[in-house]
Every structure is written in structure tokens, then in C-alpha cells.
Amino acid sequence: MGGDLYADRRCLHSAGPANSVQPAESWVSAAANTLSHGFAWQATQRLLRNRLAVFGLMLVALISFVAMFAHWLAPHPYDYARFDRVLLLPLQHPEHLLGTDEVGRDYLSRLIFGARTSLLVSLLVQGVAVAIGVPLGALAGYVGGRTGFVVSRLIDVMTAFPSLLFAILLISVLGGGLHSVVLALSVTGWILIARLTRAQFLTLREWDFVLCARALGVPAWRIALRHVLPNALTPIVIAVSFGIPATIFAEAGLSFLGLGINDPMASWGKMVGVSNAYVRVYWHLALFPTLAIALTMLGCSLLGDGLRDALDPRHVSST
């Protein structure tokens, strides 16, 4: 209570003699935004000085470019089968630089379209995770009371479920396919985002600019959206950057087990799974999609490490 009275006096002194809440709220918003914008500028500079992070960013940008323009980059349709050209080795035929698969489909084309599938699944899952996890974490961390208690216990209960086994169970019930994979991975994918958001809101709600806004009568929802959330995005951004490769790996694992993307849609995990029957002779069937998964995960991990270092307040303030 004493801290709130002290914050009230300091806010009234800083806001000036104006009687309306709007000028005072503008002052609080300016203070919060100055902190957020200055932090973002320093973090961007630090990120660009990190060579490994820039390399990871270039890898992610390249793979994203391939995924976005797959229809123009792929030499053949991903589902076009030539049964007279089954299991060709790389460079064995001038029209198939990376060979063909077990039904005569161009492997380079399927590899390119597989990038689109993997990135689409990962972005959809992370989008759902943010859409669910951030509001629930904000409720648990800022509102508090009975609502915060119930949401916190819900997060704890969902944490107890093993995510991959839960996804396998759901896909076994729903059947394979893109929508089933996204739904299965999203059911537990929001938990980490919710926990991080809750922790950030619990900390930030005691900061001076939040106490000032509260003392000046600013509605709680506006404080949460305009003042707290922008300053709580750092761990969320880092979590998403690491969540994308984790989702790609999970989708590849499900497709490898035959529970993920269905034919004829191209998927790197599905391509690796099918190659098991031929890999001793037709090595390219496993090599190229495995390299694609590894490079994508490497790029996202390096970028995530760079973001984690760049967005660390202790590091940024020292630059």
C-alpha cells in the first residue's frame, strides 16, 4: 500500500497540474514506448553484429524464399509421377537433377515444396500458440485473483501432458493430414508462451509506469495492451524463434512415423520415412530431406541464439 501511495505522488508530480487523465496517460505511454523503442534499436544493432545470427537469418530467409516461390522454382509439379523414371539417381537424367522417388516424382521439386509444408505447419502452430498463450498468460499474470488462479492451474495441468505423445494420440483419432498435424501440435504448443507471458506480466505490473497508469485511473485492459504487452514481447519472440525449428522437427517425426502429412503432399519427414526401404541403394532419398531439415533447424537455432543475446537487457545496456 505504501508503494502505491509513493507511486501516486510521483505520478501526480510528473504528470503536472492537468486534471484530465489523457495527458497523464500520454506521459506514461511515452515513458514506456521510449524504453521499448530504445531497447529495440540497440537490440537490432547488436543482432546485426552477431555473425552467426546473421548467417542464421540468411539461411532462414533463403528457405523462406524457396517456400514462398515454390511454384516458380520447382522444375516439375510435386505430384507428377513418371513410372518410366522410377528411383533415378542424382544427375542420372538431365530433367531430374536430384533424381526421382519410388513412383518417379522429381525429387528436387518435392524437396522445394517440402520447404513450404514444413514452414507452413511451423508458422501456423506458432501463430496458434501466440494467439492462445499470450491472452491466457496475460490473464494469469496481470488480472490475478480467482481468474488468474484458474488459468495458472490450467497451464500447470496442460504442462503435465507429454506433447509428442499427445499429438500422436490426436492424429490417431483424427487421421493424418495438414489440418490434423497443425491441430495436434497446437493443443500443447501454447503452454510455453503462456508461462513466459505470465512471468513477464507478473514482473511488469509492478514497474513504475504501470503503477502510474493504474494510479491515474487508466483502465486495466488498456494498461495491459498499451503499456505491459509491448515490453513483455522479448521472451515471446525468442520462444517463437526456437519454437519454429522444434515444430519442424515434430512434424518431420510425425510424418516419419506415417502420422503426418499424407501423399501426394510433399513433406521432408515423409520423404525421410519413405526412404527407409531404399536407403541402402538409393542414398539420395534420405540425404537431401535430412540436410534440408538440418539446415532449417540450424538457421532458426542460430537466429534464436542471436535474438536471445541481443534482447538480453544486460547486454543491450552495455553496448
C-alpha positions as CSV (number, residue, x, y, z in Angstrom):
1,M,0.0,0.0,0.0
2,G,2.8,2.3,0.9
3,G,4.4,1.7,-2.5
4,D,1.2,2.6,-4.3
5,L,0.9,5.9,-2.4
6,Y,4.5,6.7,-3.3
7,A,3.8,5.9,-6.9
8,D,0.6,8.1,-6.8
9,R,2.6,11.1,-5.6
10,R,5.4,10.6,-8.1
11,C,2.9,10.2,-10.9
12,L,0.9,13.3,-10.0
13,H,4.1,15.3,-9.7
14,S,5.4,14.1,-13.1
15,A,2.1,14.4,-14.9
16,G,1.7,18.1,-13.9
17,P,-1.4,20.0,-12.9
18,A,-3.6,18.8,-15.7
19,N,-6.9,17.5,-14.4
20,S,-7.6,15.1,-17.3
21,V,-6.3,11.5,-17.4
22,Q,-5.5,11.7,-21.1
23,P,-2.4,13.9,-20.9
24,A,-1.1,11.9,-17.9
25,E,-1.7,8.7,-19.7
26,S,0.2,10.1,-22.7
27,W,3.2,10.8,-20.4
28,V,3.1,7.2,-19.1
29,S,2.8,5.8,-22.6
30,A,5.7,8.0,-23.8
31,A,7.9,6.7,-21.0
32,A,7.0,3.0,-21.7
33,N,7.4,3.5,-25.5
34,T,10.8,5.3,-25.1
35,L,12.0,2.3,-23.2
36,S,10.7,-0.2,-25.7
37,H,11.9,1.7,-28.8
38,G,15.4,2.4,-27.5
39,F,15.7,-1.2,-26.4
40,A,14.6,-2.4,-29.9
41,W,17.1,-0.2,-31.6
42,Q,20.0,-1.3,-29.5
43,A,18.9,-5.0,-29.9
44,T,18.8,-4.7,-33.7
45,Q,22.3,-3.2,-33.8
46,R,23.6,-6.0,-31.5
47,L,21.9,-8.7,-33.6
48,L,23.5,-7.4,-36.9
49,R,26.9,-7.5,-35.3
50,N,26.5,-11.2,-34.5
51,R,27.9,-13.1,-37.5
52,L,26.3,-16.4,-36.5
53,A,22.9,-14.8,-36.1
54,V,23.2,-13.0,-39.5
55,F,24.2,-16.4,-41.1
56,G,21.1,-18.0,-39.5
57,L,19.0,-15.1,-40.7
58,M,20.3,-15.6,-44.2
59,L,19.5,-19.3,-44.1
60,V,16.0,-18.7,-42.8
61,A,15.5,-16.0,-45.4
62,L,16.7,-18.3,-48.2
63,I,14.5,-21.2,-47.1
64,S,11.5,-18.9,-46.7
65,F,12.1,-17.5,-50.2
66,V,12.2,-21.1,-51.6
67,A,9.0,-21.9,-49.8
68,M,7.1,-18.8,-50.9
69,F,8.1,-19.2,-54.6
70,A,8.0,-23.0,-54.8
71,H,5.6,-23.0,-57.8
72,W,8.1,-20.9,-59.8
73,L,11.3,-22.5,-58.6
74,A,10.3,-26.2,-58.8
75,P,11.1,-27.7,-62.3
76,H,8.1,-30.1,-62.1
77,P,4.8,-30.4,-60.2
78,Y,5.5,-32.1,-56.9
79,D,2.8,-34.8,-57.5
80,Y,3.7,-35.6,-61.2
81,A,4.7,-39.2,-61.4
82,R,6.7,-40.8,-64.3
83,F,6.6,-44.6,-63.8
84,D,9.2,-45.0,-66.5
85,R,11.7,-42.9,-64.4
86,V,11.4,-44.6,-61.0
87,L,14.3,-44.2,-58.5
88,L,16.7,-42.3,-60.7
89,L,20.0,-41.3,-59.0
90,P,21.1,-37.6,-58.9
91,L,22.3,-36.4,-62.3
92,Q,21.3,-39.7,-63.9
93,H,18.7,-37.8,-66.1
94,P,19.1,-34.2,-67.2
95,E,15.5,-33.4,-66.2
96,H,15.9,-34.6,-62.6
97,L,19.0,-33.1,-61.0
98,L,18.4,-34.8,-57.7
99,G,16.9,-38.0,-59.1
100,T,13.3,-39.3,-58.6
101,D,11.5,-41.1,-55.8
102,E,9.8,-44.6,-55.7
103,V,7.0,-43.5,-58.1
104,G,9.0,-41.4,-60.4
105,R,8.3,-37.9,-59.0
106,D,11.1,-35.3,-59.3
107,Y,12.9,-35.2,-56.0
108,L,14.1,-31.6,-56.3
109,S,10.5,-30.4,-56.8
110,R,9.3,-32.4,-53.8
111,L,12.2,-31.0,-51.7
112,I,11.2,-27.5,-52.7
113,F,7.5,-28.0,-51.9
114,G,8.5,-29.8,-48.7
115,A,10.0,-26.5,-47.5
116,R,6.6,-24.8,-47.9
117,T,4.9,-27.6,-46.0
118,S,7.3,-27.5,-43.1
119,L,7.3,-23.7,-42.8
120,L,3.6,-23.5,-43.1
121,V,3.0,-26.1,-40.3
122,S,5.5,-24.4,-38.0
123,L,4.2,-20.9,-38.6
124,L,0.6,-22.0,-38.1
125,V,1.4,-23.8,-34.9
126,Q,3.4,-20.9,-33.5
127,G,0.6,-18.5,-34.6
128,V,-1.9,-20.5,-32.7
129,A,0.4,-20.8,-29.7
130,V,0.8,-17.0,-29.6
131,A,-2.9,-16.4,-30.1
132,I,-3.8,-18.7,-27.2
133,G,-0.8,-18.4,-24.9
134,V,-0.4,-14.6,-24.7
135,P,-4.0,-13.9,-23.6
136,L,-4.1,-16.7,-21.1
137,G,-0.7,-15.7,-19.8
138,A,-1.8,-12.1,-19.5
139,L,-4.9,-13.1,-17.6
140,A,-2.9,-15.3,-15.2
141,G,-0.2,-12.7,-14.7
142,Y,-1.9,-9.3,-14.7
143,V,-5.6,-9.9,-13.6
144,G,-4.7,-12.2,-10.7
145,G,-7.4,-13.2,-8.2
146,R,-9.6,-16.2,-8.9
147,T,-9.3,-15.8,-12.7
148,G,-5.5,-15.8,-12.5
149,F,-5.5,-18.8,-10.2
150,V,-7.8,-20.9,-12.5
151,V,-5.8,-20.0,-15.7
152,S,-2.5,-20.8,-13.9
153,R,-3.8,-24.2,-12.8
154,L,-5.0,-24.9,-16.4
155,I,-1.5,-24.1,-17.6
156,D,0.0,-26.4,-15.0
157,V,-2.3,-29.3,-15.9
158,M,-1.5,-28.9,-19.6
159,T,2.2,-28.9,-18.8
160,A,1.8,-32.4,-17.4
161,F,0.9,-33.9,-20.8
162,P,3.8,-35.1,-23.0
163,S,3.3,-33.1,-26.1
164,L,4.5,-35.5,-28.8
165,L,2.6,-38.5,-27.3
166,F,-0.5,-36.3,-27.1
167,A,-0.1,-35.3,-30.7
168,I,0.3,-38.9,-31.8
169,L,-2.9,-39.8,-29.9
170,L,-4.9,-36.9,-31.5
171,I,-3.7,-37.7,-35.0
172,S,-4.5,-41.4,-34.5
173,V,-8.1,-40.3,-33.7
174,L,-8.4,-37.5,-36.3
175,G,-6.4,-39.1,-39.1
176,G,-3.4,-37.7,-40.9
177,G,-3.2,-34.5,-43.0
178,L,-2.1,-30.9,-42.7
179,H,-5.0,-29.7,-40.6
180,S,-4.7,-32.7,-38.1
181,V,-1.0,-32.1,-37.7
182,V,-1.5,-28.4,-37.0
183,L,-4.3,-29.0,-34.5
184,A,-2.3,-31.8,-32.8
185,L,0.8,-29.7,-32.4
186,S,-1.1,-26.6,-31.3
187,V,-3.0,-28.3,-28.5
188,T,0.1,-28.2,-26.3
189,G,2.2,-25.7,-28.2
190,W,0.8,-22.7,-26.4
191,I,1.9,-23.7,-22.9
192,L,5.4,-22.3,-23.0
193,I,4.2,-19.0,-24.5
194,A,1.6,-18.8,-21.7
195,R,4.1,-19.4,-19.0
196,L,6.5,-16.9,-20.3
197,T,3.8,-14.3,-20.7
198,R,2.5,-14.9,-17.2
199,A,6.0,-14.4,-15.8
200,Q,6.5,-11.2,-17.7
201,F,3.2,-9.7,-16.7
202,L,3.8,-10.6,-13.0
203,T,7.1,-8.7,-13.2
204,L,6.0,-5.7,-15.3
205,R,2.8,-5.0,-13.4
206,E,5.0,-3.7,-10.5
207,W,7.0,-1.3,-12.7
208,D,6.7,2.4,-12.1
209,F,5.0,3.3,-15.4
210,V,2.3,0.6,-14.8
211,L,1.8,1.8,-11.2
212,C,1.5,5.4,-12.5
213,A,-1.1,4.4,-15.1
214,R,-3.1,2.5,-12.6
215,A,-3.0,5.4,-10.1
216,L,-4.2,7.8,-12.8
217,G,-7.3,5.6,-13.4
218,V,-6.3,4.1,-16.8
219,P,-8.5,1.0,-17.5
220,A,-6.7,-2.3,-16.8
221,W,-7.2,-3.6,-20.3
222,R,-5.6,-0.5,-21.8
223,I,-2.6,-0.8,-19.4
224,A,-2.1,-4.4,-20.3
225,L,-2.3,-3.8,-24.1
226,R,-0.6,-0.5,-24.5
227,H,2.0,-0.5,-21.7
228,V,2.7,-4.0,-20.4
229,L,2.4,-6.2,-23.6
230,P,4.9,-4.2,-25.7
231,N,7.5,-4.6,-23.0
232,A,6.7,-8.3,-22.5
233,L,7.4,-9.3,-26.1
234,T,11.1,-10.1,-25.7
235,P,10.9,-13.7,-24.3
236,I,7.9,-14.4,-26.5
237,V,9.8,-13.5,-29.7
238,I,12.7,-15.7,-28.5
239,A,10.4,-18.6,-27.7
240,V,8.8,-18.4,-31.1
241,S,12.2,-18.4,-32.9
242,F,13.1,-21.6,-31.0
243,G,9.6,-23.0,-31.4
244,I,9.7,-22.9,-35.2
245,P,12.5,-25.5,-35.6
246,A,11.0,-27.6,-32.8
247,T,7.7,-27.7,-34.7
248,I,9.5,-28.6,-37.9
249,F,11.3,-31.4,-36.2
250,A,8.0,-32.6,-34.6
251,E,6.2,-32.5,-37.9
252,A,9.0,-34.4,-39.5
253,G,8.9,-37.0,-36.7
254,L,5.1,-37.5,-37.1
255,S,5.5,-37.8,-40.9
256,F,8.4,-40.2,-40.5
257,L,6.0,-42.4,-38.4
258,G,3.3,-42.2,-41.1
259,L,1.1,-40.0,-38.9
260,G,1.8,-36.6,-40.5
261,I,1.3,-35.2,-44.0
262,N,-0.5,-37.5,-46.4
263,D,0.5,-38.2,-50.0
264,P,0.8,-36.6,-52.5
265,M,1.7,-33.5,-50.5
266,A,5.4,-33.2,-50.1
267,S,6.9,-33.3,-46.6
268,W,10.6,-33.6,-45.6
269,G,9.7,-36.0,-42.8
270,K,7.5,-38.1,-45.0
271,M,10.3,-38.2,-47.6
272,V,12.8,-39.5,-45.0
273,G,10.3,-42.1,-43.7
274,V,9.6,-43.5,-47.2
275,S,13.4,-43.7,-47.9
276,N,13.9,-46.4,-45.2
277,A,13.0,-49.1,-47.7
278,Y,15.5,-47.9,-50.3
279,V,18.3,-46.0,-48.5
280,R,21.0,-48.7,-48.8
281,V,21.0,-48.4,-52.6
282,Y,19.2,-45.0,-53.2
283,W,21.0,-42.9,-50.7
284,H,19.7,-39.6,-52.1
285,L,16.2,-40.3,-50.9
286,A,17.3,-39.8,-47.2
287,L,20.2,-37.5,-47.7
288,F,18.6,-34.4,-49.2
289,P,15.5,-34.1,-47.0
290,T,17.6,-34.7,-43.9
291,L,20.0,-32.0,-45.0
292,A,17.1,-29.7,-45.6
293,I,15.7,-30.3,-42.1
294,A,19.2,-29.9,-40.5
295,L,19.9,-26.6,-42.3
296,T,16.5,-25.2,-41.4
297,M,16.9,-26.1,-37.8
298,L,20.4,-24.7,-37.8
299,G,19.3,-21.4,-39.3
300,C,16.4,-21.0,-36.8
301,S,18.6,-22.0,-33.9
302,L,21.4,-19.6,-34.7
303,L,18.9,-16.8,-35.2
304,G,17.2,-17.7,-31.9
305,D,20.5,-17.6,-30.1
306,G,21.3,-14.2,-31.6
307,L,17.9,-12.9,-30.6
308,R,18.3,-14.2,-27.1
309,D,21.7,-12.4,-26.8
310,A,20.6,-9.2,-28.5
311,L,17.4,-8.9,-26.4
312,D,19.1,-9.5,-23.1
313,P,18.8,-6.2,-21.3
314,R,22.1,-6.6,-19.5
315,H,23.9,-7.0,-22.9
316,V,22.0,-4.2,-24.6
317,S,22.6,-1.7,-21.9
318,S,26.3,-2.3,-22.1
319,T,26.6,-1.5,-25.8
